[in-house]
Amino acid sequence: MKNDELRELYQDVIIEHSKRPRNFHPLEHGHHVDGYNPLCGDTVTVYLDVDGDRVNDCAFQGHGCAISTASASVMTETLKGKTRAEAEALFQEFHDLVTGKSEAADPEQLGKLAVFAGVSEFPARVKCATLCWHTARAALEGKDEPVSTE
Ligand code: ZN
């Protein structure tokens, strides 16, 4: 596949997830943390239901740009069933991907998260893509304070 086609495919996935976000609801059980990206105005609440070492369920709510909504949608799909260590590793891989340190990223491990590779070309949007991940990490650590990207 040519790079242009790949980019279009990636854009389609992001647009689709931003229009019809997955797991867009609160969770009755578990822990939640609010996140805010003042740079763009994105807000997100990430809900995590962790059973021992494993993420049982993950959901989110919020308002934001297409990138922040799509990122949270794909993240909730990705984190379900992962262990704490796997979630932390994915956070690092994803962060490396969207900040352009792509040599560190493992495309196979990233799966659908790879659609956000194009974000590295737009540094102002990096925080839109990583807001939900920072928030999920805080929720995983059992923190209560809201997360801000600034
Ligand atoms: Zn944004």
Backbone and ligand atoms as CSV (ligand in chain L), in Angstrom:
chain,resi,resn,atom,element,x,y,z
A,1,MET,N,N,0.837,-1.201,0.000
A,1,MET,CA,C,0.000,0.000,0.000
A,1,MET,C,C,0.874,1.255,0.000
A,2,LYS,N,N,0.507,2.212,-0.830
A,2,LYS,CA,C,1.282,3.452,-0.882
A,2,LYS,C,C,1.002,4.292,0.371
A,3,ASN,N,N,1.936,5.174,0.648
A,3,ASN,CA,C,1.800,5.992,1.856
A,3,ASN,C,C,0.536,6.839,1.851
A,4,ASP,N,N,0.179,7.370,0.668
A,4,ASP,CA,C,-1.018,8.208,0.574
A,4,ASP,C,C,-2.265,7.404,0.914
A,5,GLU,N,N,-2.320,6.185,0.387
A,5,GLU,CA,C,-3.484,5.334,0.645
A,5,GLU,C,C,-3.562,4.978,2.123
A,6,LEU,N,N,-2.394,4.710,2.689
A,6,LEU,CA,C,-2.335,4.371,4.110
A,6,LEU,C,C,-2.835,5.545,4.941
A,7,ARG,N,N,-2.395,6.736,4.548
A,7,ARG,CA,C,-2.795,7.936,5.285
A,7,ARG,C,C,-4.311,8.131,5.213
A,8,GLU,N,N,-4.867,7.893,4.029
A,8,GLU,CA,C,-6.318,8.027,3.868
A,8,GLU,C,C,-7.077,7.015,4.718
A,9,LEU,N,N,-6.556,5.804,4.724
A,9,LEU,CA,C,-7.174,4.743,5.524
A,9,LEU,C,C,-7.150,5.130,7.004
A,10,TYR,N,N,-5.993,5.635,7.446
A,10,TYR,CA,C,-5.844,6.067,8.833
A,10,TYR,C,C,-6.841,7.161,9.151
A,11,GLN,N,N,-6.965,8.132,8.198
A,11,GLN,CA,C,-7.890,9.245,8.428
A,11,GLN,C,C,-9.328,8.749,8.551
A,12,ASP,N,N,-9.664,7.773,7.701
A,12,ASP,CA,C,-11.018,7.206,7.743
A,12,ASP,C,C,-11.312,6.602,9.107
A,13,VAL,N,N,-10.357,5.867,9.648
A,13,VAL,CA,C,-10.552,5.223,10.947
A,13,VAL,C,C,-10.737,6.288,12.032
A,14,ILE,N,N,-9.926,7.338,11.977
A,14,ILE,CA,C,-10.013,8.396,12.994
A,14,ILE,C,C,-11.358,9.125,12.897
A,15,ILE,N,N,-11.772,9.441,11.671
A,15,ILE,CA,C,-13.054,10.139,11.486
A,15,ILE,C,C,-14.204,9.255,11.954
A,16,GLU,N,N,-14.137,7.986,11.625
A,16,GLU,CA,C,-15.210,7.058,11.991
A,16,GLU,C,C,-15.321,6.945,13.518
A,17,HIS,N,N,-14.175,6.824,14.189
A,17,HIS,CA,C,-14.193,6.706,15.658
A,17,HIS,C,C,-14.623,8.008,16.323
A,18,SER,N,N,-14.312,9.157,15.688
A,18,SER,CA,C,-14.707,10.427,16.303
A,18,SER,C,C,-16.210,10.653,16.151
A,19,LYS,N,N,-16.782,10.106,15.075
A,19,LYS,CA,C,-18.229,10.279,14.872
A,19,LYS,C,C,-19.041,9.276,15.681
A,20,ARG,N,N,-18.521,8.055,15.797
A,20,ARG,CA,C,-19.232,7.021,16.535
A,20,ARG,C,C,-18.288,6.384,17.548
A,21,PRO,N,N,-17.961,7.140,18.628
A,21,PRO,CA,C,-16.987,6.621,19.592
A,21,PRO,C,C,-17.472,5.345,20.278
A,22,ARG,N,N,-16.552,4.403,20.462
A,22,ARG,CA,C,-16.853,3.151,21.152
A,22,ARG,C,C,-16.729,3.348,22.660
A,23,ASN,N,N,-17.498,2.574,23.413
A,23,ASN,CA,C,-17.408,2.586,24.875
A,23,ASN,C,C,-17.616,3.994,25.448
A,24,PHE,N,N,-18.524,4.724,24.837
A,24,PHE,CA,C,-18.777,6.107,25.235
A,24,PHE,C,C,-19.918,6.139,26.253
A,25,HIS,N,N,-19.583,5.831,27.497
A,25,HIS,CA,C,-20.577,5.784,28.573
A,25,HIS,C,C,-19.829,5.668,29.903
A,26,PRO,N,N,-20.482,6.010,31.006
A,26,PRO,CA,C,-19.822,5.807,32.297
A,26,PRO,C,C,-19.820,4.326,32.679
A,27,LEU,N,N,-18.974,3.964,33.646
A,27,LEU,CA,C,-18.976,2.599,34.181
A,27,LEU,C,C,-19.485,2.644,35.614
A,28,GLU,N,N,-20.308,1.683,35.944
A,28,GLU,CA,C,-20.867,1.627,37.284
A,28,GLU,C,C,-19.800,1.260,38.308
A,29,HIS,N,N,-18.912,0.350,37.919
A,29,HIS,CA,C,-17.872,-0.114,38.831
A,29,HIS,C,C,-16.530,0.475,38.428
A,30,GLY,N,N,-15.627,0.496,39.388
A,30,GLY,CA,C,-14.265,0.898,39.059
A,30,GLY,C,C,-13.980,2.346,39.402
A,31,HIS,N,N,-12.971,2.865,38.758
A,31,HIS,CA,C,-12.391,4.144,39.110
A,31,HIS,C,C,-12.441,5.058,37.886
A,32,HIS,N,N,-12.650,6.361,38.127
A,32,HIS,CA,C,-12.575,7.266,36.985
A,32,HIS,C,C,-11.789,8.522,37.329
A,33,VAL,N,N,-11.177,9.093,36.297
A,33,VAL,CA,C,-10.382,10.309,36.446
A,33,VAL,C,C,-10.739,11.246,35.292
A,34,ASP,N,N,-10.792,12.554,35.596
A,34,ASP,CA,C,-11.051,13.571,34.570
A,34,ASP,C,C,-9.736,14.081,33.991
A,35,GLY,N,N,-9.747,14.334,32.699
A,35,GLY,CA,C,-8.568,14.896,32.042
A,35,GLY,C,C,-8.949,16.123,31.239
A,36,TYR,N,N,-7.996,17.041,31.108
A,36,TYR,CA,C,-8.252,18.302,30.402
A,36,TYR,C,C,-7.020,18.710,29.614
A,37,ASN,N,N,-7.256,19.080,28.372
A,37,ASN,CA,C,-6.181,19.592,27.527
A,37,ASN,C,C,-6.482,21.048,27.194
A,38,PRO,N,N,-5.929,21.988,27.991
A,38,PRO,CA,C,-6.258,23.412,27.812
A,38,PRO,C,C,-5.859,23.950,26.445
A,39,LEU,N,N,-4.866,23.355,25.837
A,39,LEU,CA,C,-4.366,23.803,24.535
A,39,LEU,C,C,-5.464,23.773,23.482
A,40,CYS,N,N,-6.334,22.763,23.567
A,40,CYS,CA,C,-7.364,22.562,22.540
A,40,CYS,C,C,-8.762,22.645,23.133
A,41,GLY,N,N,-8.865,22.487,24.461
A,41,GLY,CA,C,-10.173,22.497,25.112
A,41,GLY,C,C,-10.798,21.125,25.245
A,42,ASP,N,N,-10.023,20.075,24.979
A,42,ASP,CA,C,-10.550,18.713,25.095
A,42,ASP,C,C,-10.729,18.328,26.560
A,43,THR,N,N,-11.898,17.735,26.866
A,43,THR,CA,C,-12.093,17.149,28.184
A,43,THR,C,C,-12.444,15.676,28.013
A,44,VAL,N,N,-11.992,14.871,28.963
A,44,VAL,CA,C,-12.279,13.443,28.910
A,44,VAL,C,C,-12.405,12.901,30.327
A,45,THR,N,N,-13.314,11.988,30.522
A,45,THR,CA,C,-13.365,11.219,31.765
A,45,THR,C,C,-13.143,9.767,31.381
A,46,VAL,N,N,-12.097,9.164,31.956
A,46,VAL,CA,C,-11.784,7.767,31.645
A,46,VAL,C,C,-12.219,6.897,32.816
A,47,TYR,N,N,-12.986,5.867,32.515
A,47,TYR,CA,C,-13.467,4.905,33.507
A,47,TYR,C,C,-12.708,3.602,33.337
A,48,LEU,N,N,-12.155,3.111,34.436
A,48,LEU,CA,C,-11.412,1.851,34.387
A,48,LEU,C,C,-11.930,0.923,35.467
A,49,ASP,N,N,-12.276,-0.277,35.064
A,49,ASP,CA,C,-12.651,-1.306,36.018
A,49,ASP,C,C,-11.533,-2.343,36.008
A,50,VAL,N,N,-10.683,-2.286,37.041
A,50,VAL,CA,C,-9.517,-3.166,37.094
A,50,VAL,C,C,-9.765,-4.279,38.099
A,51,ASP,N,N,-9.553,-5.501,37.649
A,51,ASP,CA,C,-9.725,-6.672,38.509
A,51,ASP,C,C,-8.347,-7.252,38.767
A,52,GLY,N,N,-7.813,-7.001,39.976
A,52,GLY,CA,C,-6.461,-7.454,40.267
A,52,GLY,C,C,-5.467,-6.753,39.374
A,53,ASP,N,N,-4.872,-7.495,38.466
A,53,ASP,CA,C,-3.849,-6.930,37.604
A,53,ASP,C,C,-4.390,-6.634,36.207
A,54,ARG,N,N,-5.637,-6.948,35.958
A,54,ARG,CA,C,-6.150,-6.876,34.591
A,54,ARG,C,C,-7.278,-5.850,34.444
A,55,VAL,N,N,-7.284,-5.151,33.289
A,55,VAL,CA,C,-8.347,-4.192,32.987
A,55,VAL,C,C,-9.570,-4.970,32.496
A,56,ASN,N,N,-10.574,-5.018,33.349
A,56,ASN,CA,C,-11.814,-5.720,33.030
A,56,ASN,C,C,-12.613,-4.982,31.973
A,57,ASP,N,N,-12.733,-3.677,32.214
A,57,ASP,CA,C,-13.555,-2.860,31.335
A,57,ASP,C,C,-12.994,-1.448,31.316
A,58,CYS,N,N,-13.230,-0.763,30.211
A,58,CYS,CA,C,-12.711,0.593,30.043
A,58,CYS,C,C,-13.708,1.372,29.197
A,59,ALA,N,N,-14.029,2.580,29.625
A,59,ALA,CA,C,-14.982,3.410,28.887
A,59,ALA,C,C,-14.601,4.872,29.089
A,60,PHE,N,N,-15.261,5.765,28.348
A,60,PHE,CA,C,-14.945,7.186,28.509
A,60,PHE,C,C,-16.144,8.037,28.148
A,61,GLN,N,N,-16.084,9.292,28.597
A,61,GLN,CA,C,-17.017,10.324,28.166
A,61,GLN,C,C,-16.230,11.606,28.017
A,62,GLY,N,N,-16.782,12.568,27.303
A,62,GLY,CA,C,-16.088,13.835,27.180
A,62,GLY,C,C,-16.465,14.584,25.926
A,63,HIS,N,N,-15.834,15.768,25.803
A,63,HIS,CA,C,-16.032,16.588,24.623
A,63,HIS,C,C,-14.660,16.983,24.119
A,64,GLY,N,N,-14.487,16.959,22.826
A,64,GLY,CA,C,-13.194,17.386,22.312
A,64,GLY,C,C,-13.158,17.316,20.811
A,65,CYS,N,N,-11.966,17.558,20.283
A,65,CYS,CA,C,-11.785,17.517,18.837
A,65,CYS,C,C,-11.821,16.058,18.352
A,66,ALA,N,N,-11.807,15.897,17.040
A,66,ALA,CA,C,-11.888,14.563,16.441
A,66,ALA,C,C,-10.746,13.665,16.915
A,67,ILE,N,N,-9.543,14.234,17.010
A,67,ILE,CA,C,-8.382,13.422,17.399
A,67,ILE,C,C,-8.535,12.914,18.831
A,68,SER,N,N,-8.940,13.793,19.743
A,68,SER,CA,C,-9.034,13.383,21.151
A,68,SER,C,C,-10.138,12.342,21.343
A,69,THR,N,N,-11.260,12.523,20.644
A,69,THR,CA,C,-12.364,11.567,20.770
A,69,THR,C,C,-11.988,10.221,20.158
A,70,ALA,N,N,-11.412,10.252,18.970
A,70,ALA,CA,C,-11.017,9.003,18.304
A,70,ALA,C,C,-9.949,8.281,19.109
A,71,SER,N,N,-9.006,9.044,19.664
A,71,SER,CA,C,-7.934,8.424,20.440
A,71,SER,C,C,-8.498,7.707,21.668
A,72,ALA,N,N,-9.440,8.367,22.360
A,72,ALA,CA,C,-10.039,7.753,23.547
A,72,ALA,C,C,-10.851,6.515,23.161
A,73,SER,N,N,-11.542,6.603,22.034
A,73,SER,CA,C,-12.358,5.476,21.570
A,73,SER,C,C,-11.485,4.249,21.283
A,74,VAL,N,N,-10.419,4.459,20.520
A,74,VAL,CA,C,-9.525,3.342,20.182
A,74,VAL,C,C,-8.815,2.839,21.439
A,75,MET,N,N,-8.455,3.769,22.334
A,75,MET,CA,C,-7.769,3.371,23.570
A,75,MET,C,C,-8.641,2.450,24.423
A,76,THR,N,N,-9.924,2.801,24.567
A,76,THR,CA,C,-10.783,1.965,25.420
A,76,THR,C,C,-10.906,0.557,24.848
A,77,GLU,N,N,-10.969,0.462,23.521
A,77,GLU,CA,C,-11.013,-0.863,22.887
A,77,GLU,C,C,-9.723,-1.627,23.156
A,78,THR,N,N,-8.607,-0.886,23.100
A,78,THR,CA,C,-7.296,-1.521,23.219
A,78,THR,C,C,-7.008,-1.994,24.643
A,79,LEU,N,N,-7.442,-1.203,25.635
A,79,LEU,CA,C,-7.043,-1.494,27.020
A,79,LEU,C,C,-7.814,-2.650,27.655
A,80,LYS,N,N,-8.993,-2.945,27.121
A,80,LYS,CA,C,-9.788,-4.034,27.702
A,80,LYS,C,C,-9.015,-5.334,27.671
A,81,GLY,N,N,-8.927,-5.964,28.837
A,81,GLY,CA,C,-8.267,-7.270,28.918
A,81,GLY,C,C,-6.767,-7.205,29.110
A,82,LYS,N,N,-6.185,-5.983,29.069
A,82,LYS,CA,C,-4.736,-5.851,29.226
A,82,LYS,C,C,-4.350,-5.844,30.708
A,83,THR,N,N,-3.117,-6.308,30.993
A,83,THR,CA,C,-2.587,-6.188,32.346
A,83,THR,C,C,-2.061,-4.763,32.543
A,84,ARG,N,N,-1.779,-4.415,33.793
A,84,ARG,CA,C,-1.211,-3.096,34.088
A,84,ARG,C,C,0.084,-2.870,33.308
A,85,ALA,N,N,0.942,-3.892,33.282
A,85,ALA,CA,C,2.233,-3.769,32.601
A,85,ALA,C,C,2.029,-3.595,31.100
A,86,GLU,N,N,1.073,-4.317,30.537
A,86,GLU,CA,C,0.796,-4.189,29.098
A,86,GLU,C,C,0.252,-2.806,28.783
A,87,ALA,N,N,-0.623,-2.294,29.651
A,87,ALA,CA,C,-1.194,-0.966,29.449
A,87,ALA,C,C,-0.105,0.097,29.493
A,88,GLU,N,N,0.815,-0.038,30.444
A,88,GLU,CA,C,1.925,0.911,30.581
A,88,GLU,C,C,2.821,0.866,29.344
A,89,ALA,N,N,3.100,-0.347,28.848
A,89,ALA,CA,C,3.943,-0.509,27.656
A,89,ALA,C,C,3.270,0.135,26.442
A,90,LEU,N,N,1.948,-0.035,26.325
A,90,LEU,CA,C,1.215,0.555,25.202
A,90,LEU,C,C,1.244,2.075,25.281
A,91,PHE,N,N,1.118,2.608,26.503
A,91,PHE,CA,C,1.196,4.055,26.690
A,91,PHE,C,C,2.526,4.573,26.130
A,92,GLN,N,N,3.620,3.896,26.481
A,92,GLN,CA,C,4.952,4.311,26.005
A,92,GLN,C,C,5.056,4.218,24.490
A,93,GLU,N,N,4.588,3.105,23.931
A,93,GLU,CA,C,4.637,2.904,22.473
A,93,GLU,C,C,3.839,3.988,21.756
A,94,PHE,N,N,2.647,4.257,22.293
A,94,PHE,CA,C,1.762,5.241,21.672
A,94,PHE,C,C,2.378,6.632,21.747
A,95,HIS,N,N,2.961,6.949,22.896
A,95,HIS,CA,C,3.596,8.247,23.083
A,95,HIS,C,C,4.760,8.420,22.104
A,96,ASP,N,N,5.557,7.370,21.951
A,96,ASP,CA,C,6.678,7.416,21.002
A,96,ASP,C,C,6.169,7.607,19.575
A,97,LEU,N,N,5.070,6.936,19.254
A,97,LEU,CA,C,4.501,7.009,17.911
A,97,LEU,C,C,4.056,8.428,17.576
A,98,VAL,N,N,3.259,9.047,18.463
A,98,VAL,CA,C,2.681,10.347,18.130
A,98,VAL,C,C,3.673,11.495,18.320
A,99,THR,N,N,4.786,11.239,19.032
A,99,THR,CA,C,5.800,12.283,19.142
A,99,THR,C,C,6.911,12.078,18.115
A,100,GLY,N,N,6.746,11.072,17.246
A,100,GLY,CA,C,7.671,10.897,16.127
A,100,GLY,C,C,8.895,10.054,16.422
A,101,LYS,N,N,8.959,9.460,17.611
A,101,LYS,CA,C,10.074,8.543,17.903
A,101,LYS,C,C,9.674,7.152,17.416
A,102,SER,N,N,9.331,7.092,16.135
A,102,SER,CA,C,8.675,5.880,15.626
A,102,SER,C,C,9.597,4.672,15.617
A,103,GLU,N,N,10.910,4.908,15.658
A,103,GLU,CA,C,11.801,3.740,15.641
A,103,GLU,C,C,11.595,2.885,16.900
A,104,ALA,N,N,11.039,3.531,17.926
A,104,ALA,CA,C,10.811,2.793,19.173
A,104,ALA,C,C,9.487,2.031,19.140
A,105,ALA,N,N,8.624,2.384,18.170
A,105,ALA,CA,C,7.291,1.781,18.155
A,105,ALA,C,C,7.280,0.431,17.444
A,106,ASP,N,N,6.526,-0.462,17.961
A,106,ASP,CA,C,6.369,-1.790,17.394
A,106,ASP,C,C,4.975,-1.865,16.751
A,107,PRO,N,N,4.909,-1.761,15.412
A,107,PRO,CA,C,3.597,-1.667,14.735
A,107,PRO,C,C,2.671,-2.830,15.073
A,108,GLU,N,N,3.227,-4.015,15.225
A,108,GLU,CA,C,2.360,-5.167,15.496
A,108,GLU,C,C,1.725,-5.069,16.868
A,109,GLN,N,N,2.494,-4.592,17.822
A,109,GLN,CA,C,1.955,-4.477,19.173
A,109,GLN,C,C,0.927,-3.346,19.236
A,110,LEU,N,N,1.138,-2.303,18.409
A,110,LEU,CA,C,0.243,-1.151,18.459
A,110,LEU,C,C,-1.133,-1.444,17.868
A,111,GLY,N,N,-1.197,-2.331,16.883
A,111,GLY,CA,C,-2.475,-2.658,16.270
A,111,GLY,C,C,-3.154,-1.412,15.725
A,112,LYS,N,N,-4.416,-1.200,16.092
A,112,LYS,CA,C,-5.193,-0.094,15.549
A,112,LYS,C,C,-4.665,1.269,15.996
A,113,LEU,N,N,-3.896,1.284,17.083
A,113,LEU,CA,C,-3.345,2.556,17.563
A,113,LEU,C,C,-2.425,3.183,16.523
A,114,ALA,N,N,-1.917,2.355,15.592
A,114,ALA,CA,C,-0.998,2.845,14.560
A,114,ALA,C,C,-1.626,3.912,13.673
A,115,VAL,N,N,-2.970,3.986,13.639
A,115,VAL,CA,C,-3.612,5.004,12.799
A,115,VAL,C,C,-3.258,6.422,13.242
A,116,PHE,N,N,-2.727,6.566,14.459
A,116,PHE,CA,C,-2.407,7.907,14.956
A,116,PHE,C,C,-0.974,8.332,14.624
A,117,ALA,N,N,-0.294,7.546,13.793
A,117,ALA,CA,C,1.083,7.875,13.408
A,117,ALA,C,C,1.174,9.276,12.805
A,118,GLY,N,N,0.130,9.664,12.025
A,118,GLY,CA,C,0.145,10.958,11.346
A,118,GLY,C,C,0.150,12.143,12.291
A,119,VAL,N,N,-0.245,11.918,13.539
A,119,VAL,CA,C,-0.300,13.007,14.524
A,119,VAL,C,C,1.090,13.602,14.744
A,120,SER,N,N,2.136,12.781,14.543
A,120,SER,CA,C,3.501,13.268,14.791
A,120,SER,C,C,3.865,14.423,13.854
A,121,GLU,N,N,3.126,14.568,12.747
A,121,GLU,CA,C,3.376,15.675,11.825
A,121,GLU,C,C,2.741,16.976,12.312
A,122,PHE,N,N,1.915,16.874,13.342
A,122,PHE,CA,C,1.204,18.045,13.868
A,122,PHE,C,C,1.430,18.148,15.373
A,123,PRO,N,N,2.588,18.726,15.772
A,123,PRO,CA,C,2.954,18.741,17.198
A,123,PRO,C,C,1.863,19.322,18.096
A,124,ALA,N,N,1.070,20.272,17.574
A,124,ALA,CA,C,0.025,20.885,18.405
A,124,ALA,C,C,-1.074,19.881,18.752
A,125,ARG,N,N,-1.171,18.785,17.984
A,125,ARG,CA,C,-2.230,17.823,18.225
A,125,ARG,C,C,-1.795,16.650,19.096
A,126,VAL,N,N,-0.509,16.610,19.443
A,126,VAL,CA,C,-0.008,15.467,20.220
A,126,VAL,C,C,-0.766,15.332,21.536
A,127,LYS,N,N,-1.030,16.475,22.187
A,127,LYS,CA,C,-1.718,16.414,23.487
A,127,LYS,C,C,-3.175,15.995,23.337
A,128,CYS,N,N,-3.773,16.277,22.171
A,128,CYS,CA,C,-5.136,15.803,21.903
A,128,CYS,C,C,-5.154,14.270,21.907
A,129,ALA,N,N,-4.115,13.698,21.298
A,129,ALA,CA,C,-4.059,12.239,21.159
A,129,ALA,C,C,-3.656,11.553,22.457
A,130,THR,N,N,-2.831,12.221,23.280
A,130,THR,CA,C,-2.304,11.556,24.474
A,130,THR,C,C,-3.111,11.861,25.738
A,131,LEU,N,N,-4.033,12.839,25.668
A,131,LEU,CA,C,-4.811,13.212,26.861
A,131,LEU,C,C,-5.463,11.989,27.524
A,132,CYS,N,N,-6.155,11.190,26.735
A,132,CYS,CA,C,-6.874,10.042,27.307
A,132,CYS,C,C,-5.913,9.033,27.930
A,133,TRP,N,N,-4.715,8.925,27.341
A,133,TRP,CA,C,-3.735,7.977,27.874
A,133,TRP,C,C,-3.172,8.446,29.213
A,134,HIS,N,N,-2.857,9.752,29.303
A,134,HIS,CA,C,-2.402,10.299,30.586
A,134,HIS,C,C,-3.477,10.085,31.657
A,135,THR,N,N,-4.725,10.295,31.241
A,135,THR,CA,C,-5.847,10.158,32.177
A,135,THR,C,C,-6.038,8.705,32.590
A,136,ALA,N,N,-5.935,7.792,31.631
A,136,ALA,CA,C,-6.077,6.360,31.930
A,136,ALA,C,C,-4.960,5.889,32.863
A,137,ARG,N,N,-3.757,6.403,32.643
A,137,ARG,CA,C,-2.640,5.999,33.500
A,137,ARG,C,C,-2.892,6.436,34.943
A,138,ALA,N,N,-3.411,7.671,35.102
A,138,ALA,CA,C,-3.726,8.160,36.447
A,138,ALA,C,C,-4.809,7.288,37.086
A,139,ALA,N,N,-5.811,6.897,36.285
A,139,ALA,CA,C,-6.888,6.037,36.797
A,139,ALA,C,C,-6.329,4.668,37.198
A,140,LEU,N,N,-5.409,4.165,36.409
A,140,LEU,CA,C,-4.793,2.868,36.679
A,140,LEU,C,C,-3.993,2.913,37.984
A,141,GLU,N,N,-3.411,4.082,38.255
A,141,GLU,CA,C,-2.630,4.245,39.485
A,141,GLU,C,C,-3.524,4.593,40.671
A,142,GLY,N,N,-4.841,4.676,40.444
A,142,GLY,CA,C,-5.780,4.926,41.526
A,142,GLY,C,C,-5.840,6.371,41.980
A,143,LYS,N,N,-5.331,7.293,41.128
A,143,LYS,CA,C,-5.338,8.695,41.522
A,143,LYS,C,C,-6.734,9.296,41.361
A,144,ASP,N,N,-6.966,10.394,42.074
A,144,ASP,CA,C,-8.278,11.049,42.028
A,144,ASP,C,C,-8.203,12.443,41.391
A,145,GLU,N,N,-7.023,13.070,41.436
A,145,GLU,CA,C,-6.915,14.443,40.963
A,145,GLU,C,C,-7.096,14.481,39.445
A,146,PRO,N,N,-7.744,15.548,38.959
A,146,PRO,CA,C,-7.870,15.695,37.503
A,146,PRO,C,C,-6.476,15.817,36.856
A,147,VAL,N,N,-6.379,15.335,35.628
A,147,VAL,CA,C,-5.131,15.382,34.879
A,147,VAL,C,C,-5.195,16.539,33.893
A,148,SER,N,N,-4.116,17.314,33.811
A,148,SER,CA,C,-4.032,18.344,32.795
A,148,SER,C,C,-2.776,18.108,31.977
A,149,THR,N,N,-2.859,18.360,30.658
A,149,THR,CA,C,-1.688,18.148,29.819
A,149,THR,C,C,-0.717,19.317,29.910
A,150,GLU,N,N,-1.126,20.404,30.588
A,150,GLU,CA,C,-0.224,21.552,30.721
A,150,GLU,C,C,0.474,21.539,32.065
L,1,ZN,ZN,ZN,-7.935,18.436,20.644
